[in-house]
Amino acid sequence: MEKHLKDTLNTVFTEAIKEKGLENKIFVDIKQNNIYFFAYENKQMLFFIALQNPNTRVTKYISEKDILFRTLEKARKNGINYCGICNFLYCNFYDCNEVSRRKFKIDGLFKKEDKRFLSLHKEFIIDEEKIKIFRRIAKFYVSNINTHVIKKQKIKVKTFNNLCE
């Protein structure tokens, strides 16, 4: 991931954590193409978001089976009950134990025509409009981490029918 994008995402997610009052409970660390959330108390990994490049054919739709199941397997290996997949066009939040349960946020994110700016490996200018979208993504994930990971509330059921289209 390009350093400027990594630094911007780190700042935006840290701000979202502070806004939710969780700065003494969780912290964020971005490595490679993943955003990890850890518990302050014991440094245990609580959640991660697998970032996908929207410019590649494989991630055209982030709910493709191979990406989904690879991400869920990584979460399970790390003892994590929830994980996310984000290609900046769509963001998903999954219950790893009941994959049919997911919350998703697709509105208000980058549009398909913006994807040339969103390569995880290329530099691009991050203007205020892009930062607003990154903030929406961060708030979506931090809010769901607070509700489902920290407060341990179950995700309301969504059907599996459209999960892997």
N, C-alpha and C positions, 0 to 999 in steps of 0.2 A: 504494500500500500504506500502511496506517495506520502511523504512526511507531512506536508502542509495539510492534506486531508486527514491524516491520522491525528495531528495536533488539534485540528478544528473539531473533529468528532469527540476527542477526549475532553475538550473544554465544554462542548455542548452537553455531553452526557453528565459530566461533573456538575454543571449548573442545574440540570434537571434533577439530579440526586439531591442537591441542596434545597431546591424549591420544594421538594416533597418532604424535607426534614429528615432525610435518611443518611446524611453525611457521617453520622456516628455509627451507622449500621452496615453500609456497603460502600465499596469503592470500585472504580472501573479501571481496567487495564486493556489496552489494545495491542494485540500481537498478530502479526501477519494479517490475515483477513478475518479476524474474529475480534469481537468485543466481549471481554470477560467481566463478570461482576463477582466480587468476593465479599465475604463477611469480614468486617473489621475485627471482630472479636477473635476469630480463630484462623483467619486467612483462607477459609474453605471456599471453593468455587461454588457459587449459587446458581449461576445462569450464564449462558453465553449466546451471542448472536453470530451466526455464520453469515458473513457478508459475501454476496455473490456479485460478480461483475455483470451488469445488464447488457453489456456489449457482446457477450459470447452467446452462441446458439444454445449451449447447454442450459444457460440460466434465463432463457427468454421468458419462461414462466417458472417462478421460483418454487412452485409446488410440484415440480416433476418428481417422480418416484425416486430416482437415484439420489438427487440432492436431499430430499426429505429423509429418506431412510439412512443415508450416510450421516446426516446431522443428528438424527435421533440416536443412532448407534454411538456416536461420539458422546452425546449427553449421558446416555446410560452407562457407558464405560467410566465416566467421571462421577457417577452417582448423582446426577442432576435430574430433577423431575420435570423441569421446564426448559425450553430453549426457543430461540428465534431464528428466522431466516429472513434476510433483507437484501434486496437488490436495488434499493432506493426507488423503485417503481412501486413495489409492494412490500409490505412487512407482515410477517406472520409470527404469532406467539403460540407455541404448542405445549400441550401436556404430553410428555414423553411416555407416560404409562397408559394413556388412553388417547391414541393419536386421532381418534375421531373428534376429540375436543380441541377446538382451536378458536382463538380470537384473531381477527385480522383487521388491518387498517390499510385501505388502498386509496382513499380519497385525499386530495391535498398534497400528494407527494410529487416527485418529479414526473414529467410526462415522457412518453416514449421518444419524442423528438429531442429531449434533453440528454438522452443516454450517452451521446458522444462525449459529454462533459464528465460522465460518471465512472469512467474507467478507474479501477482500483490501482492501476499501474501508470497512469498518465497524469501529468500536472494540469490543473485547470484553475481558473480564477474563481475564488469563492467569494461571491458578492452577498449582500444582505439578504436577497431573495433566497439564495441557496441555504444560507444559515437559518432562515425561518423554517425551511423544510426539514433541515437536520434537527431543529428543535422539536418539531412535531413528531419526528421519528423517535427522538430521545424521550419525550414525554410519554408517548405511547408505551414504550418498553419499560420505563421506570415506573409508571403507574401500574402496569401489569405485574411487574416484579414485586412491588409493594403489596398488591392485592393477593396474588397467587403464590408467591414464593415466601414472603415474609409473614403475611397474615394467613396464609394457607387456605384461601378460599378456592373452591373448585371452579373450573371454567364451565360456563353453561354450555350445554351440548350444541354443537353444530354438526350437521351430517357429514359423512365421509364421501358422499357422492361427488362433490366438486373438488375434493382435496388434491387429487393427483391429475387434474386435467392438463 
